[in-house]
Amino acid sequence: MSFMTTLTPDADKVIPTGRIERVDGDYVLAFDLQLDYPRSYIWSLLTERERVAKWLGNLLDDWAVGHAYELDMDGGSASGTVLQYNPPLSLQITWEDELGGESVIEWRVLESAGGTLLQFRARTESSDFLTEGSVGWQTILEGLEAGAAGRTPDTGGDRWAPLREAYSREYSLSPSMGTVRKESGHTSVHFDRLLDADRDTVWQALTDTVRFSRWLAPGILQLQVGGEIKLDFPTFTLEGDVSYVLNDQALEYSWSSPEVRESSVHWLLSPAGSKTLLQLSHTLRSPGRTDVLLGQWHDRLDALAVMLAGGEAHPSAHRLDALCKFYRRVYGTGQASGGSS
């Protein structure tokens, strides 16, 4: 799905209409829509290709049990297999996105209150992109409602970010995606991650050489203003200077890599109950590849979460490449200027 779909900027609508539940260790995203249309009409919106194209994407072939399908969706794509096709009651498919994430999607179409109750369920093992996916499916289902009424879905404005935060807050789940912002006139790559560890533990993971070598890169860090940071990545060595330290809370150092010559990395930690909100801002002061930086930081922050959970991260070149391509599609070619000094 297109995670970055923009929505009408109406504060009253920036609320989750879906639920995220845990069922047998999986995550289940659930929507229940009461629609004032006949059941047969709603079923046609789910199954007739010309109607599916108006709210979901271009279905390259008809749904058929046991057969593979492909969907072209607003620059993205999805594919999978049809598990169940039971007119006019239910349609169940596997769903694999461009990053390799898998889930099982089911629509159930029930007669209710003189109209139709449309039940949507998406089940997955992982919480990766779950807040973003929740916003994406809410947007898509709002598009289905608009299409059912003969309206063109309203894609003006942007409530994607606050709606993602609303899902994250209500269900205590971490956002996954990074974003591109402007900070003090400079382009900045930004991530918010809700980590399942206290602030001291996360601070040690950022600053202790043994710990950060497990998820970021081997190296050294002198934890004082003017101190040295050196990180030995597989393809280059980063050498920079620490410019700011606030113990257990904030850290900033300079950064130069093949993707950007002049930049700075700023970490901010805030307690969030038993968890910690980590905010990462990588600010560019010269032209740089934001798509690559987003993909690389996304990959490394995933590794940090794995380490904090007691596991060992195993780098995947295929996963990293898929992340960079994903961010390139969302944000363009990624060659951004750093802004004025």
Salt bridges, closest charged atoms under 4 A:
GLU21 OE2 - ARG19 NE 2.98
ASP24 OD2 - ARG123 NH2 3.69
ASP26 OD2 - ARG123 NE 2.89
ASP32 OD2 - ARG19 NH1 2.89
ASP32 OD1 - ARG121 NH2 3.15
GLU48 OE1 - ARG51 NE 3.90
ASP62 OD1 - ARG49 NH1 3.93
GLU98 OE2 - ARG329 NH2 2.75
GLU106 OE2 - ARG108 NH1 3.89
GLU132 OE2 - ARG164 NH1 2.97
GLU142 OE1 - ARG159 NH2 2.98
GLU165 OE2 - ARG164 NE 3.26
ASP192 OD1 - HIS190 NE2 2.85
GLU252 OE2 - HIS266 ND1 3.53
ASP291 OD2 - ARG289 NH2 2.81
ASP291 OD2 - ARG328 NE 2.65
ASP299 OD2 - ARG300 NH2 2.91
ASP302 OD1 - ARG193 NH1 2.95
ASP302 OD2 - HIS298 NE2 3.61
ASP302 OD2 - ARG319 NH2 3.57
GLU312 OE2 - ARG214 NH2 2.83
ASP321 OD2 - LYS325 NZ 3.19
